[in-house]
Amino acid sequence: MKALKQNMFVISAPQILLLMMLVASSEAVFEKIHVTVGNDIPGETINIHCYSTEDNLGSHDLAYGANFSWDFRVNVWGSTKFWCDITTKHGSGNYGVYTKHVAVYCNGVFQWLVKEKGPCLIMTELGNNLYCQDWKNPPSLL
Ligand SMILES: *[C@@H]1O[C@H](CO)[C@@H](O)[C@H](O)[C@H]1NC(C)=O
């Protein structure tokens, strides 16, 4: 009985290795992400509504030059995604502002600029070049 109790505190090398791997991977998946969506259409107010499967950030009007920003940590499964519905006089659409696809272009900070032709991401990992997408929907007639 006494020997068994002492054995419970013995940690084997494979267990230490597993523990180290868990600590290393959790630091990667819990990386803090900062997203900013800015209105870069002079003289116009746009509307954005951003959300993930867990968070709804609400509807916001942004004057020219204004930003909407938020921070989050990617979930344990690394599956966190944020989308924004963006509405302007020039067009509108729903865009993935943080997904695994765009994560490779930036290092934790995702700065989107909404332009007349559509939303653009500043690719901080690629010399700050812009990754731009066209509007998915034409301007509303209303
Ligand atoms: C919006 O964000 C950009 C880039 O971070 C910054 O240069 C600009 O000053 C911000 N605008 C406001 C009104 O805070």
Ligand as a Chemical Component Dictionary entry (heavy atoms), coordinates in Angstrom:
data_LIG
# 
_chem_comp.id                   LIG 
_chem_comp.type                 NON-POLYMER 
_chem_comp.pdbx_formal_charge   0 
_chem_comp.three_letter_code    LIG 
# 
loop_
_chem_comp_atom.comp_id 
_chem_comp_atom.atom_id 
_chem_comp_atom.alt_atom_id 
_chem_comp_atom.type_symbol 
_chem_comp_atom.charge 
_chem_comp_atom.model_Cartn_x 
_chem_comp_atom.model_Cartn_y 
_chem_comp_atom.model_Cartn_z 
_chem_comp_atom.pdbx_ordinal 
LIG C1 C1 C 0 -7.882  54.174 -37.170 1  
LIG O1 O1 O 0 -6.838  53.237 -37.250 2  
LIG C2 C2 C 0 -5.733  53.671 -38.009 3  
LIG C3 C3 C 0 -4.768  52.510 -38.095 4  
LIG O2 O2 O 0 -4.549  51.909 -36.859 5  
LIG C4 C4 C 0 -5.129  54.901 -37.357 6  
LIG O3 O3 O 0 -4.062  55.372 -38.129 7  
LIG C5 C5 C 0 -6.187  55.987 -37.232 8  
LIG O4 O4 O 0 -5.668  57.089 -36.534 9  
LIG C6 C6 C 0 -7.413  55.452 -36.509 10 
LIG N1 N1 N 0 -8.455  56.475 -36.515 11 
LIG C7 C7 C 0 -9.046  56.909 -35.402 12 
LIG C8 C8 C 0 -10.101 57.938 -35.591 13 
LIG O5 O5 O 0 -8.747  56.486 -34.291 14 
# 
loop_
_chem_comp_bond.comp_id 
_chem_comp_bond.atom_id_1 
_chem_comp_bond.atom_id_2 
_chem_comp_bond.value_order 
_chem_comp_bond.pdbx_ordinal 
LIG C1 O1 SING 1  
LIG C1 C6 SING 2  
LIG O1 C2 SING 3  
LIG C2 C3 SING 4  
LIG C2 C4 SING 5  
LIG C3 O2 SING 6  
LIG C4 O3 SING 7  
LIG C4 C5 SING 8  
LIG C5 O4 SING 9  
LIG C5 C6 SING 10 
LIG C6 N1 SING 11 
LIG N1 C7 SING 12 
LIG C7 C8 SING 13 
LIG C7 O5 DOUB 14 
# 
